Amino acid sequence: TMAEHNIFGKEGEEAAVGYLEKQGYIIRHRNWRRGHLELDIVAFKDDELIVAEVKTRRNTDFAQPEAAVDKRKIRRTVSAADAYIRYFQLDTPVRFDIITVVGEKGNFCIEHIREAFFPPMW
């Protein structure tokens, strides 16, 4: 069901946040929304703003989770990051990461792909 899927996604996001905090990231926002744009996790570390897209999967039988981040998703994420930076009037470099969370709650395997993508030059 959709509800179960949402709960699972939330659990994956919790796991990603916990992972980032352990690595010394400061979480600024989760599920930040502006209009129809959304950012999963916005964090801060070493004078850099990190925008992390979280992909949660029960397994990798179907495809690698990062494969779900396509060109369209990248554009939307970059637009949302732009809006975020303008809204909070930040002047920091931005890094786009993907965090894949695979498995079951309590036994998630987390992979952190730094600089997973760069803003497209349209």
OpenMM code with the backbone's topology and positions (N, CA, C; nanometers):
from openmm import Vec3, app, unit

residues = "THR MET ALA GLU HIS ASN ILE PHE GLY LYS GLU GLY GLU GLU ALA ALA VAL GLY TYR LEU GLU LYS GLN GLY TYR ILE ILE ARG HIS ARG ASN TRP ARG ARG GLY HIS LEU GLU LEU ASP ILE VAL ALA PHE LYS ASP ASP GLU LEU ILE VAL ALA GLU VAL LYS THR ARG ARG ASN THR ASP PHE ALA GLN PRO GLU ALA ALA VAL ASP LYS ARG LYS ILE ARG ARG THR VAL SER ALA ALA ASP ALA TYR ILE ARG TYR PHE GLN LEU ASP THR PRO VAL ARG PHE ASP ILE ILE THR VAL VAL GLY GLU LYS GLY ASN PHE CYS ILE GLU HIS ILE ARG GLU ALA PHE PHE PRO PRO MET TRP".split()
positions = [
    Vec3(0.0841, -0.1196, 0.0000),
    Vec3(0.0000, 0.0000, 0.0000),
    Vec3(0.0875, 0.1243, 0.0000),
    Vec3(0.0238, 0.2329, -0.0366),
    Vec3(0.0940, 0.3603, -0.0403),
    Vec3(0.1411, 0.3984, 0.1000),
    Vec3(0.0534, 0.3769, 0.2001),
    Vec3(0.0879, 0.4124, 0.3380),
    Vec3(0.2114, 0.3347, 0.3836),
    Vec3(0.2141, 0.2056, 0.3561),
    Vec3(0.3292, 0.1231, 0.3934),
    Vec3(0.4555, 0.1722, 0.3249),
    Vec3(0.4405, 0.2057, 0.1986),
    Vec3(0.5526, 0.2571, 0.1201),
    Vec3(0.6056, 0.3858, 0.1828),
    Vec3(0.5139, 0.4732, 0.2258),
    Vec3(0.5545, 0.5989, 0.2890),
    Vec3(0.6271, 0.5761, 0.4206),
    Vec3(0.5761, 0.4822, 0.5006),
    Vec3(0.6399, 0.4507, 0.6282),
    Vec3(0.7807, 0.3970, 0.6022),
    Vec3(0.7920, 0.3096, 0.5045),
    Vec3(0.9220, 0.2514, 0.4699),
    Vec3(1.0194, 0.3602, 0.4257),
    Vec3(0.9707, 0.4522, 0.3432),
    Vec3(1.0538, 0.5640, 0.2977),
    Vec3(1.0999, 0.6495, 0.4142),
    Vec3(1.0097, 0.6727, 0.5090),
    Vec3(1.0428, 0.7516, 0.6285),
    Vec3(1.1502, 0.6804, 0.7108),
    Vec3(1.1378, 0.5483, 0.7241),
    Vec3(1.2373, 0.4712, 0.7997),
    Vec3(1.3741, 0.4820, 0.7328),
    Vec3(1.3737, 0.4770, 0.6019),
    Vec3(1.4980, 0.4910, 0.5272),
    Vec3(1.5594, 0.6276, 0.5481),
    Vec3(1.4728, 0.7286, 0.5521),
    Vec3(1.5194, 0.8653, 0.5726),
    Vec3(1.5763, 0.8832, 0.7135),
    Vec3(1.5079, 0.8245, 0.8130),
    Vec3(1.5575, 0.8268, 0.9515),
    Vec3(1.6976, 0.7682, 0.9565),
    Vec3(1.7146, 0.6543, 0.8898),
    Vec3(1.8438, 0.5851, 0.8885),
    Vec3(1.9500, 0.6735, 0.8230),
    Vec3(1.9133, 0.7411, 0.7144),
    Vec3(2.0072, 0.8293, 0.6437),
    Vec3(2.0475, 0.9475, 0.7320),
    Vec3(1.9498, 1.0047, 0.8030),
    Vec3(1.9771, 1.1172, 0.8931),
    Vec3(2.0713, 1.0726, 1.0053),
    Vec3(2.0417, 0.9573, 1.0650),
    Vec3(2.1278, 0.9038, 1.1714),
    Vec3(2.2694, 0.8824, 1.1228),
    Vec3(2.2802, 0.8287, 1.0033),
    Vec3(2.4112, 0.8038, 0.9425),
    Vec3(2.4877, 0.9356, 0.9256),
    Vec3(2.4205, 1.0366, 0.8693),
    Vec3(2.4861, 1.1654, 0.8457),
    Vec3(2.5295, 1.2305, 0.9773),
    Vec3(2.4428, 1.2247, 1.0780),
    Vec3(2.4774, 1.2850, 1.2070),
    Vec3(2.6003, 1.2182, 1.2666),
    Vec3(2.6074, 1.0870, 1.2546),
    Vec3(2.7253, 1.0142, 1.3052),
    Vec3(2.8513, 1.0585, 1.2341),
    Vec3(2.8373, 1.0984, 1.1069),
    Vec3(2.9527, 1.1426, 1.0281),
    Vec3(2.9838, 1.2912, 1.0508),
    Vec3(2.9122, 1.3533, 1.1436),
    Vec3(2.9406, 1.4921, 1.1770),
    Vec3(2.8679, 1.5963, 1.0935),
    Vec3(2.7661, 1.5541, 1.0209),
    Vec3(2.6859, 1.6502, 0.9444),
    Vec3(2.5829, 1.7128, 1.0366),
    Vec3(2.5551, 1.8400, 1.0146),
    Vec3(2.4484, 1.9068, 1.0887),
    Vec3(2.3271, 1.9103, 0.9965),
    Vec3(2.2176, 1.8524, 1.0423),
    Vec3(2.0966, 1.8475, 0.9605),
    Vec3(2.0231, 1.9809, 0.9744),
    Vec3(2.0046, 2.0478, 0.8632),
    Vec3(1.9327, 2.1760, 0.8639),
    Vec3(1.7837, 2.1551, 0.8414),
    Vec3(1.7509, 2.0740, 0.7443),
    Vec3(1.6098, 2.0491, 0.7136),
    Vec3(1.5894, 1.9088, 0.6602),
    Vec3(1.4669, 1.8597, 0.6821),
    Vec3(1.4233, 1.7337, 0.6221),
    Vec3(1.2938, 1.7629, 0.5494),
    Vec3(1.2808, 1.7083, 0.4300),
    Vec3(1.1602, 1.7292, 0.3496),
    Vec3(1.1237, 1.8768, 0.3394),
    Vec3(1.2232, 1.9562, 0.3045),
    Vec3(1.1984, 2.0995, 0.2891),
    Vec3(1.1194, 2.1230, 0.1606),
    Vec3(1.0110, 2.1975, 0.1740),
    Vec3(0.9231, 2.2198, 0.0590),
    Vec3(0.9056, 2.3661, 0.0269),
    Vec3(0.9022, 2.3943, -0.1003),
    Vec3(0.8692, 2.5292, -0.1455),
    Vec3(0.7882, 2.5097, -0.2725),
    Vec3(0.6590, 2.5354, -0.2631),
    Vec3(0.5733, 2.5062, -0.3771),
    Vec3(0.5749, 2.3572, -0.4031),
    Vec3(0.6030, 2.3185, -0.5272),
    Vec3(0.6043, 2.1750, -0.5608),
    Vec3(0.7456, 2.1179, -0.5547),
    Vec3(0.8398, 2.2003, -0.5103),
    Vec3(0.9781, 2.1527, -0.5016),
    Vec3(1.0053, 2.0974, -0.3623),
    Vec3(1.0849, 1.9932, -0.3566),
    Vec3(1.1158, 1.9347, -0.2262),
    Vec3(1.2588, 1.8824, -0.2211),
    Vec3(1.3196, 1.8977, -0.1042),
    Vec3(1.4527, 1.8419, -0.0791),
    Vec3(1.4400, 1.7426, 0.0360),
    Vec3(1.4948, 1.6230, 0.0184),
    Vec3(1.4863, 1.5202, 0.1226),
    Vec3(1.5603, 1.5633, 0.2489),
    Vec3(1.6905, 1.5835, 0.2333),
    Vec3(1.7724, 1.6246, 0.3483),
    Vec3(1.8647, 1.7376, 0.3054),
    Vec3(1.8687, 1.8420, 0.3874),
    Vec3(1.9665, 1.9489, 0.3662),
    Vec3(2.0540, 1.9507, 0.4910),
    Vec3(2.1850, 1.9352, 0.4684),
    Vec3(2.2775, 1.9271, 0.5807),
    Vec3(2.3941, 2.0234, 0.5581),
    Vec3(2.4767, 2.0332, 0.6598),
    Vec3(2.5878, 2.1260, 0.6555),
    Vec3(2.7102, 2.0588, 0.7143),
    Vec3(2.8217, 2.0713, 0.6460),
    Vec3(2.9474, 2.0201, 0.6999),
    Vec3(3.0638, 2.0866, 0.6279),
    Vec3(3.1659, 2.1243, 0.7041),
    Vec3(3.2873, 2.1855, 0.6467),
    Vec3(3.2542, 2.2992, 0.5506),
    Vec3(3.1704, 2.3921, 0.5962),
    Vec3(3.1353, 2.5101, 0.5155),
    Vec3(3.0747, 2.4747, 0.3806),
    Vec3(3.0096, 2.3618, 0.3740),
    Vec3(2.9464, 2.3204, 0.2498),
    Vec3(2.8020, 2.2813, 0.2802),
    Vec3(2.7137, 2.3200, 0.1903),
    Vec3(2.5737, 2.2805, 0.2026),
    Vec3(2.5579, 2.1493, 0.1263),
    Vec3(2.5020, 2.0496, 0.1929),
    Vec3(2.4846, 1.9197, 0.1282),
    Vec3(2.3368, 1.8933, 0.1083),
    Vec3(2.3005, 1.8697, -0.0170),
    Vec3(2.1638, 1.8342, -0.0507),
    Vec3(2.1663, 1.6851, -0.0801),
    Vec3(2.0976, 1.6079, 0.0048),
    Vec3(2.1007, 1.4631, -0.0111),
    Vec3(1.9640, 1.4088, -0.0513),
    Vec3(1.9646, 1.3353, -0.1586),
    Vec3(1.8460, 1.2679, -0.2084),
    Vec3(1.8517, 1.1259, -0.1521),
    Vec3(1.7452, 1.0846, -0.0840),
    Vec3(1.7446, 0.9514, -0.0215),
    Vec3(1.6607, 0.8552, -0.1038),
    Vec3(1.7186, 0.7392, -0.1324),
    Vec3(1.6464, 0.6349, -0.2053),
    Vec3(1.6446, 0.5096, -0.1191),
    Vec3(1.5246, 0.4666, -0.0831),
    Vec3(1.5112, 0.3485, 0.0027),
    Vec3(1.4511, 0.2329, -0.0775),
    Vec3(1.5118, 0.1176, -0.0643),
    Vec3(1.4647, -0.0013, -0.1361),
    Vec3(1.4720, -0.1227, -0.0437),
    Vec3(1.3818, -0.2167, -0.0626),
    Vec3(1.3877, -0.3403, 0.0178),
    Vec3(1.5043, -0.4269, -0.0270),
    Vec3(1.5314, -0.4225, -0.1578),
    Vec3(1.6437, -0.4994, -0.2114),
    Vec3(1.6882, -0.4361, -0.3422),
    Vec3(1.7953, -0.4885, -0.3982),
    Vec3(1.8461, -0.4329, -0.5234),
    Vec3(1.8187, -0.5278, -0.6404),
    Vec3(1.7226, -0.6184, -0.6218),
    Vec3(1.6916, -0.7140, -0.7294),
    Vec3(1.6502, -0.6407, -0.8565),
    Vec3(1.5701, -0.5359, -0.8370),
    Vec3(1.5126, -0.4673, -0.9522),
    Vec3(1.6142, -0.3744, -1.0181),
    Vec3(1.6742, -0.2889, -0.9397),
    Vec3(1.7736, -0.1946, -0.9932),
    Vec3(1.8472, -0.1302, -0.8773),
    Vec3(1.9609, -0.0728, -0.9065),
    Vec3(2.0316, 0.0023, -0.8032),
    Vec3(1.9481, 0.1263, -0.7704),
    Vec3(1.9337, 0.1586, -0.6414),
    Vec3(1.8461, 0.2701, -0.6039),
    Vec3(1.8846, 0.4020, -0.6695),
    Vec3(2.0155, 0.4237, -0.6871),
    Vec3(2.0570, 0.5530, -0.7442),
    Vec3(2.0123, 0.5683, -0.8889),
    Vec3(1.9770, 0.4566, -0.9526),
    Vec3(1.9273, 0.4633, -1.0903),
    Vec3(1.7942, 0.5381, -1.0977),
    Vec3(1.7260, 0.5494, -0.9819),
    Vec3(1.5975, 0.6204, -0.9779),
    Vec3(1.6159, 0.7718, -0.9891),
    Vec3(1.7390, 0.8178, -0.9772),
    Vec3(1.7638, 0.9617, -0.9867),
    Vec3(1.8004, 0.9940, -1.1317),
    Vec3(1.6990, 1.0284, -1.2080),
    Vec3(1.7199, 1.0548, -1.3505),
    Vec3(1.7387, 1.2042, -1.3765),
    Vec3(1.7559, 1.2389, -1.5022),
    Vec3(1.7805, 1.3781, -1.5422),
    Vec3(1.6721, 1.4723, -1.4887),
    Vec3(1.5484, 1.4272, -1.4992),
    Vec3(1.4370, 1.5111, -1.4558),
    Vec3(1.4451, 1.5355, -1.3049),
    Vec3(1.4745, 1.4290, -1.2318),
    Vec3(1.4848, 1.4382, -1.0863),
    Vec3(1.6017, 1.5301, -1.0486),
    Vec3(1.7107, 1.5194, -1.1219),
    Vec3(1.8273, 1.6042, -1.0966),
    Vec3(1.7898, 1.7512, -1.1160),
    Vec3(1.7208, 1.7804, -1.2260),
    Vec3(1.6789, 1.9190, -1.2509),
    Vec3(1.5914, 1.9735, -1.1408),
    Vec3(1.4961, 1.8916, -1.0986),
    Vec3(1.4046, 1.9344, -0.9917),
    Vec3(1.4791, 1.9574, -0.8609),
    Vec3(1.5726, 1.8699, -0.8311),
    Vec3(1.6504, 1.8819, -0.7071),
    Vec3(1.7373, 2.0072, -0.7112),
    Vec3(1.7978, 2.0330, -0.8257),
    Vec3(1.8816, 2.1520, -0.8404),
    Vec3(1.7964, 2.2785, -0.8300),
    Vec3(1.6780, 2.2772, -0.8906),
    Vec3(1.5863, 2.3923, -0.8801),
    Vec3(1.5460, 2.4155, -0.7353),
    Vec3(1.5161, 2.3072, -0.6650),
    Vec3(1.4767, 2.3176, -0.5245),
    Vec3(1.5922, 2.3722, -0.4405),
    Vec3(1.7132, 2.3256, -0.4694),
    Vec3(1.8320, 2.3737, -0.3968),
    Vec3(1.8527, 2.5228, -0.4224),
    Vec3(1.8303, 2.5647, -0.5464),
    Vec3(1.8372, 2.7065, -0.5841),
    Vec3(1.7395, 2.7885, -0.5005),
    Vec3(1.6162, 2.7399, -0.4925),
    Vec3(1.5117, 2.8089, -0.4162),
    Vec3(1.5502, 2.8159, -0.2686),
    Vec3(1.6062, 2.7072, -0.2196),
    Vec3(1.6478, 2.6991, -0.0790),
    Vec3(1.7548, 2.8040, -0.0488),
    Vec3(1.8540, 2.8093, -0.1358),
    Vec3(1.9662, 2.9020, -0.1176),
    Vec3(1.9190, 3.0475, -0.1229),
    Vec3(1.8284, 3.0743, -0.2151),
    Vec3(1.7722, 3.2104, -0.2237),
    Vec3(1.6901, 3.2425, -0.1002),
    Vec3(1.6058, 3.1486, -0.0592),
    Vec3(1.5162, 3.1695, 0.0541),
    Vec3(1.5936, 3.2003, 0.1818),
    Vec3(1.7012, 3.1257, 0.2074),
    Vec3(1.7797, 3.1458, 0.3294),
    Vec3(1.9001, 3.2385, 0.3072),
    Vec3(1.9085, 3.2937, 0.1843),
    Vec3(2.0163, 3.3871, 0.1488),
    Vec3(2.1532, 3.3326, 0.1880),
    Vec3(2.1800, 3.2118, 0.1436),
    Vec3(2.3069, 3.1474, 0.1759),
    Vec3(2.4105, 3.1778, 0.0688),
    Vec3(2.5334, 3.1733, 0.1099),
    Vec3(2.6419, 3.1931, 0.0145),
    Vec3(2.7464, 3.0855, 0.0411),
    Vec3(2.7060, 2.9622, 0.0164),
    Vec3(2.7957, 2.8489, 0.0425),
    Vec3(2.7943, 2.7576, -0.0784),
    Vec3(2.9050, 2.6910, -0.1019),
    Vec3(2.9051, 2.5932, -0.2105),
    Vec3(2.8076, 2.4798, -0.1765),
    Vec3(2.7490, 2.4229, -0.2794),
    Vec3(2.6521, 2.3148, -0.2610),
    Vec3(2.7052, 2.1865, -0.3213),
    Vec3(2.6792, 2.0780, -0.2509),
    Vec3(2.7165, 1.9464, -0.3014),
    Vec3(2.5902, 1.8610, -0.3058),
    Vec3(2.5754, 1.7866, -0.4135),
    Vec3(2.4582, 1.7008, -0.4287),
    Vec3(2.4983, 1.5543, -0.4081),
    Vec3(2.4377, 1.4942, -0.3073),
    Vec3(2.4689, 1.3553, -0.2736),
    Vec3(2.3448, 1.2679, -0.2907),
    Vec3(2.3684, 1.1388, -0.3041),
    Vec3(2.2593, 1.0421, -0.3000),
    Vec3(2.2926, 0.9440, -0.1883),
    Vec3(2.1930, 0.9168, -0.1046),
    Vec3(2.2120, 0.8171, -0.0001),
    Vec3(2.1156, 0.7033, -0.0302),
    Vec3(2.1702, 0.5856, -0.0516),
    Vec3(2.0853, 0.4703, -0.0781),
    Vec3(2.0746, 0.3887, 0.0497),
    Vec3(1.9519, 0.3514, 0.0813),
    Vec3(1.9234, 0.2753, 0.2012),
    Vec3(1.8526, 0.1475, 0.1552),
    Vec3(1.9186, 0.0339, 0.1738),
    Vec3(1.8644, -0.0919, 0.1225),
    Vec3(1.8452, -0.1930, 0.2349),
    Vec3(1.7300, -0.2585, 0.2368),
    Vec3(1.7043, -0.3641, 0.3339),
    Vec3(1.5815, -0.3397, 0.4173),
    Vec3(1.5914, -0.3732, 0.5446),
    Vec3(1.4801, -0.3611, 0.6384),
    Vec3(1.5239, -0.2769, 0.7572),
    Vec3(1.4270, -0.2122, 0.8210),
    Vec3(1.4555, -0.1322, 0.9390),
    Vec3(1.5343, -0.2154, 1.0405),
    Vec3(1.6375, -0.1546, 1.0994),
    Vec3(1.7195, -0.2259, 1.1973),
    Vec3(1.8330, -0.3012, 1.1304),
    Vec3(1.8229, -0.3145, 0.9983),
    Vec3(1.9267, -0.3864, 0.9262),
    Vec3(1.9478, -0.3236, 0.7884),
    Vec3(1.9496, -0.1918, 0.7867),
    Vec3(1.9672, -0.1207, 0.6604),
    Vec3(2.1141, -0.1180, 0.6201),
    Vec3(2.1371, -0.1291, 0.4925),
    Vec3(2.2707, -0.1100, 0.4385),
    Vec3(2.2707, 0.0282, 0.3730),
    Vec3(2.3570, 0.1158, 0.4208),
    Vec3(2.3570, 0.2545, 0.3741),
    Vec3(2.4799, 0.2816, 0.2893),
    Vec3(2.4570, 0.3411, 0.1754),
    Vec3(2.5677, 0.3826, 0.0901),
    Vec3(2.5526, 0.5315, 0.0628),
    Vec3(2.6612, 0.6026, 0.0818),
    Vec3(2.6600, 0.7485, 0.0647),
    Vec3(2.7425, 0.7836, -0.0585),
    Vec3(2.6739, 0.8298, -0.1615),
    Vec3(2.7439, 0.8673, -0.2851),
    Vec3(2.7604, 1.0187, -0.2854),
    Vec3(2.8826, 1.0620, -0.2577),
    Vec3(2.9103, 1.2066, -0.2547),
    Vec3(2.9268, 1.2580, -0.3970),
    Vec3(2.8868, 1.3830, -0.4170),
    Vec3(2.8943, 1.4435, -0.5503),
    Vec3(2.8337, 1.3492, -0.6533),
    Vec3(2.7161, 1.3000, -0.6236),
    Vec3(2.6485, 1.2043, -0.7104),
    Vec3(2.6139, 1.2669, -0.8445),
    Vec3(2.5855, 1.3962, -0.8409),
    Vec3(2.5606, 1.4689, -0.9644),
    Vec3(2.5944, 1.6151, -0.9471),
    Vec3(2.6066, 1.6838, -1.0572),
    Vec3(2.6382, 1.8258, -1.0582),
    Vec3(2.5231, 1.8984, -1.1265),
    Vec3(2.5029, 2.0249, -1.0919),
    Vec3(2.3953, 2.0984, -1.1595),
    Vec3(2.4171, 2.0934, -1.3098),
    Vec3(2.3132, 2.0540, -1.3850),
    Vec3(2.3297, 2.0477, -1.5310),
    Vec3(2.3451, 2.1886, -1.5865),
    Vec3(2.4162, 2.1989, -1.6941),
    Vec3(2.4337, 2.3297, -1.7566),
    Vec3(2.3196, 2.3533, -1.8555),
    Vec3(2.2008, 2.3096, -1.8135),
    Vec3(2.0778, 2.3232, -1.8911),
    Vec3(2.1046, 2.3043, -2.0395),
] * unit.nanometer
topology = app.Topology()
chain = topology.addChain("A")
for resn in residues:
    res = topology.addResidue(resn, chain)
    for name in ("N", "CA", "C"):
        topology.addAtom(name, app.Element.getBySymbol(name[0]), res)
